[in-house]
Amino acid sequence: MQRMPQSDIPFLLRPVARLGDRGIYVLRDLGRMGVFLLYGIAGVFKHPFRFREVVKQLGFIGAGSMAVIFFTAISSGMVLGLQGYYSLHKFGAEGMLGSAVSLTLIMELGPVLTALMVTGRAGSAMCAEIGIMRISEQIDALECMAIDPFRYLISPKFLAALISVPLLTAMFDVVGIFGGYLAGVKLMGVNSGAFFSSMQQSVTDHDIRLGIVKSFVFGLLFVWICTGRGYFVQKIRGAGFGAESVSRVTTQAVVIASISVLIFDYLITAVML
């Protein structure tokens, strides 16, 4: 079905036509991304399994992100310790500082900040890599050689992200709690026993489970959006051509993935709390 030229549409109906055209584009884009997600997950179970590529991606996404996760976690934990002490001191409840720091990190800041940091570091690189391979016709060459691009390129990244992000989140939680301990106990003089006792009494299996579920969902979100935007770089409206399209789509992928993490953070919290 051919689209009616813009000049043939009555002037008063052009805003409606543009709205309809935009809606059709969004639906097509959602359909493409949905199918992309299914193929990316299915490629994990196809043989032969690319174990070496998964290990490579684990090193890139996981081990390569440990430094930025460490410094983000230690600074966030120390800030939480200082601000928590300032707030709790007004009510004479400094002993609850361990509970406040640990729950905030495990349920909220740990999964969210880990996903945002990994998206900015690894997600942007994956989007640019896949996008360059698309515009340089390397993905088309794989298809011509009867090589499944999903099993070869996308699925190892999916699996590595689902493994790496929860582990990085656990690291963030531990380092962040240690930062809160340094700020609260060593700097502000909170009793060490009270800090760990309140943390032990308040943190439950449900709180830990909530953080784990969030980390899995966020890991899937960022790798899906970043690789999908790069894979469909030539079909994204307003992306441009060549290197310009890759740069614009990479920026778009990081923004969309970050916003999606924040939206799903609220949705998961509302469902599981």
C-alpha positions as CSV (number, residue, x, y, z in Angstrom):
1,M,0.0,0.0,0.0
2,Q,1.6,3.3,-1.2
3,R,1.5,6.3,1.0
4,M,-0.3,9.4,-0.3
5,P,2.1,12.3,-1.1
6,Q,2.1,15.0,1.5
7,S,1.1,17.6,-1.1
8,D,-2.1,15.7,-2.0
9,I,-3.3,15.8,1.7
10,P,-5.5,18.8,2.6
11,F,-3.7,21.3,4.7
12,L,-6.0,20.9,7.7
13,L,-5.5,17.1,7.7
14,R,-1.8,17.1,7.5
15,P,-1.2,17.1,11.3
16,V,-3.5,14.1,11.6
17,A,-1.6,12.4,8.7
18,R,1.7,13.1,10.4
19,L,0.4,11.7,13.7
20,G,-0.9,8.5,11.9
21,D,2.4,8.1,10.1
22,R,4.3,8.4,13.4
23,G,2.0,5.9,15.0
24,I,2.6,3.4,12.2
25,Y,6.3,3.9,12.5
26,V,6.3,3.3,16.2
27,L,4.2,0.1,15.8
28,R,6.6,-1.2,13.2
29,D,9.6,-0.4,15.3
30,L,8.0,-2.2,18.3
31,G,7.3,-5.2,16.2
32,R,10.9,-5.3,14.8
33,M,12.3,-5.0,18.3
34,G,10.0,-7.7,19.7
35,V,11.0,-10.2,17.0
36,F,14.6,-9.2,17.5
37,L,14.3,-10.1,21.2
38,L,12.8,-13.5,20.5
39,Y,15.5,-14.3,17.9
40,G,18.2,-13.1,20.3
41,I,17.0,-15.3,23.1
42,A,16.4,-18.3,20.8
43,G,20.0,-18.0,19.5
44,V,21.3,-18.8,23.0
45,F,19.9,-22.4,22.6
46,K,21.2,-23.0,19.1
47,H,24.1,-25.3,18.4
48,P,27.0,-25.0,18.1
49,F,27.2,-22.9,21.3
50,R,29.8,-20.1,21.0
51,F,31.4,-20.5,24.4
52,R,34.5,-18.5,23.6
53,E,32.5,-15.5,22.4
54,V,30.4,-15.6,25.6
55,V,33.6,-15.6,27.7
56,K,34.9,-12.7,25.6
57,Q,31.6,-10.7,26.2
58,L,31.7,-11.6,29.9
59,G,35.2,-10.0,30.0
60,F,34.0,-6.9,28.2
61,I,30.7,-6.4,30.0
62,G,31.5,-7.8,33.4
63,A,35.3,-7.5,34.1
64,G,35.6,-4.4,32.1
65,S,32.9,-2.6,34.1
66,M,34.3,-3.5,37.5
67,A,36.3,-0.3,37.9
68,V,33.5,2.1,37.2
69,I,31.1,0.0,39.3
70,F,33.6,0.0,42.2
71,F,34.0,3.8,42.3
72,T,30.3,4.5,41.8
73,A,29.4,2.1,44.6
74,I,32.0,3.3,47.1
75,S,31.0,7.0,46.5
76,S,27.3,6.2,46.6
77,G,27.7,4.2,49.8
78,M,29.7,6.9,51.6
79,V,27.2,9.6,50.5
80,L,24.4,7.5,51.8
81,G,26.3,7.0,55.1
82,L,26.8,10.7,55.6
83,Q,23.3,11.8,54.6
84,G,21.7,8.9,56.5
85,Y,23.6,9.8,59.6
86,Y,22.6,13.5,59.2
87,S,18.9,12.5,58.9
88,L,18.9,9.8,61.6
89,H,20.9,11.9,64.1
90,K,17.9,14.4,64.3
91,F,15.8,11.5,65.8
92,G,18.5,9.9,67.8
93,A,18.4,6.8,65.6
94,E,22.0,6.6,64.4
95,G,22.0,2.9,65.1
96,M,19.6,2.3,62.2
97,L,22.1,3.6,59.7
98,G,23.1,0.1,58.6
99,S,19.5,-0.7,57.8
100,A,19.0,2.5,55.8
101,V,22.2,2.1,53.8
102,S,21.8,-1.6,53.1
103,L,18.1,-1.5,52.1
104,T,18.6,1.5,49.8
105,L,21.5,-0.1,48.0
106,I,20.1,-3.7,47.7
107,M,16.6,-2.7,46.7
108,E,17.1,0.4,44.7
109,L,20.5,2.1,44.0
110,G,22.5,-1.1,43.4
111,P,20.5,-2.5,40.5
112,V,19.6,0.9,39.0
113,L,23.1,2.5,39.1
114,T,24.8,-0.7,37.9
115,A,22.5,-0.9,34.9
116,L,23.0,2.8,34.1
117,M,26.8,2.5,34.3
118,V,26.9,-0.6,32.3
119,T,24.6,0.9,29.7
120,G,26.8,3.9,29.3
121,R,30.0,1.9,29.1
122,A,29.2,-1.4,27.4
123,G,25.8,-0.7,25.8
124,S,27.0,2.2,23.8
125,A,29.9,0.2,22.5
126,M,27.7,-2.7,21.5
127,C,25.3,-0.5,19.7
128,A,28.1,1.2,17.8
129,E,29.8,-2.1,16.9
130,I,26.6,-3.7,15.6
131,G,25.7,-0.4,13.8
132,I,29.0,-0.2,12.0
133,M,28.7,-3.9,11.0
134,R,25.3,-3.2,9.5
135,I,26.2,-0.1,7.5
136,S,29.4,-1.8,6.2
137,E,27.3,-4.8,5.1
138,Q,29.2,-7.2,7.3
139,I,25.9,-8.6,8.7
140,D,24.6,-9.0,5.2
141,A,27.8,-10.9,4.4
142,L,27.1,-13.3,7.3
143,E,23.6,-14.0,6.0
144,C,25.0,-14.6,2.5
145,M,27.3,-17.2,4.0
146,A,24.3,-18.9,5.8
147,I,25.6,-17.8,9.2
148,D,22.9,-16.8,11.7
149,P,23.8,-13.3,12.8
150,F,21.8,-13.7,16.0
151,R,23.6,-16.8,17.1
152,Y,26.9,-15.4,15.9
153,L,26.7,-11.8,17.2
154,I,23.7,-11.1,19.3
155,S,23.0,-14.1,21.5
156,P,26.4,-14.2,23.2
157,K,25.9,-10.6,24.2
158,F,22.4,-11.4,25.6
159,L,23.8,-14.3,27.7
160,A,26.8,-12.4,28.9
161,A,24.7,-9.5,30.0
162,L,22.3,-11.7,31.9
163,I,25.2,-13.2,33.8
164,S,27.3,-10.0,34.3
165,V,24.7,-7.5,35.4
166,P,23.5,-9.5,38.5
167,L,27.1,-10.2,39.5
168,L,28.0,-6.5,39.1
169,T,25.0,-5.6,41.1
170,A,26.0,-7.9,44.0
171,M,29.5,-6.3,43.9
172,F,27.9,-2.8,43.9
173,D,25.9,-3.7,47.0
174,V,28.8,-5.1,48.9
175,V,31.1,-2.2,48.1
176,G,28.4,0.3,48.7
177,I,27.6,-1.1,52.1
178,F,31.4,-1.0,52.9
179,G,31.4,2.7,51.8
180,G,28.4,3.4,54.1
181,Y,30.3,1.7,56.9
182,L,33.4,3.8,56.3
183,A,31.4,7.1,56.4
184,G,29.1,6.2,59.2
185,V,31.3,4.2,61.6
186,K,34.8,5.3,60.9
187,L,34.1,9.0,60.1
188,M,30.9,9.8,62.1
189,G,31.4,7.5,65.0
190,V,28.3,5.2,64.7
191,N,28.7,2.0,66.8
192,S,29.9,-0.8,64.5
193,G,27.8,-3.5,66.3
194,A,24.7,-1.4,65.9
195,F,25.4,-0.8,62.2
196,F,25.7,-4.5,61.3
197,S,22.9,-5.6,63.7
198,S,20.3,-3.2,62.2
199,M,21.4,-4.4,58.8
200,Q,21.0,-8.0,59.7
201,Q,17.6,-7.5,61.3
202,S,16.1,-5.4,58.5
203,V,17.4,-7.1,55.3
204,T,15.2,-10.0,54.3
205,D,15.2,-12.6,51.5
206,H,12.5,-10.7,49.8
207,D,14.6,-7.6,49.6
208,I,17.5,-9.5,48.1
209,R,15.2,-11.3,45.7
210,L,13.8,-7.9,44.5
211,G,17.3,-6.7,43.8
212,I,18.1,-9.8,41.8
213,V,15.0,-9.7,39.7
214,K,15.7,-6.0,38.9
215,S,19.3,-6.8,37.9
216,F,18.2,-9.5,35.5
217,V,15.5,-7.4,33.9
218,F,17.8,-4.4,33.6
219,G,20.5,-6.5,32.0
220,L,18.0,-7.8,29.4
221,L,16.7,-4.4,28.8
222,F,20.0,-2.7,28.1
223,V,21.4,-5.4,25.8
224,W,18.2,-5.7,23.9
225,I,17.7,-2.0,23.2
226,C,21.4,-1.3,22.5
227,T,22.0,-4.2,20.1
228,G,18.6,-3.8,18.5
229,R,19.1,-0.1,17.8
230,G,22.4,-0.9,16.2
231,Y,21.0,-3.9,14.2
232,F,18.2,-1.7,12.7
233,V,20.3,1.4,12.3
234,Q,19.3,1.9,8.6
235,K,15.6,1.6,9.5
236,I,15.5,4.3,12.2
237,R,13.9,7.5,11.2
238,G,16.0,10.6,11.3
239,A,19.2,8.7,12.0
240,G,21.0,9.9,8.8
241,F,23.5,8.0,6.8
242,G,26.9,6.4,7.4
243,A,28.9,7.3,10.5
244,E,26.4,10.0,11.4
245,S,23.6,7.4,11.7
246,V,25.7,5.2,14.0
247,S,26.5,8.1,16.3
248,R,22.9,9.3,16.5
249,V,21.5,5.8,17.0
250,T,24.1,5.0,19.7
251,T,23.0,8.2,21.6
252,Q,19.4,7.2,21.2
253,A,20.0,3.7,22.4
254,V,21.7,4.8,25.6
255,V,18.9,7.3,26.3
256,I,16.1,4.8,25.7
257,A,17.8,2.1,27.7
258,S,18.4,4.4,30.6
259,I,14.8,5.7,30.6
260,S,13.5,2.1,30.3
261,V,15.6,1.1,33.3
262,L,14.0,3.8,35.4
263,I,10.5,3.0,34.2
264,F,10.8,-0.7,34.9
265,D,12.4,0.0,38.2
266,Y,9.2,1.6,39.3
267,L,7.0,-1.1,37.8
268,I,8.9,-4.0,39.4
269,T,9.0,-2.2,42.7
270,A,5.2,-1.6,42.5
271,V,4.5,-5.3,41.7
272,M,6.9,-7.0,44.1
273,L,6.7,-4.8,47.2
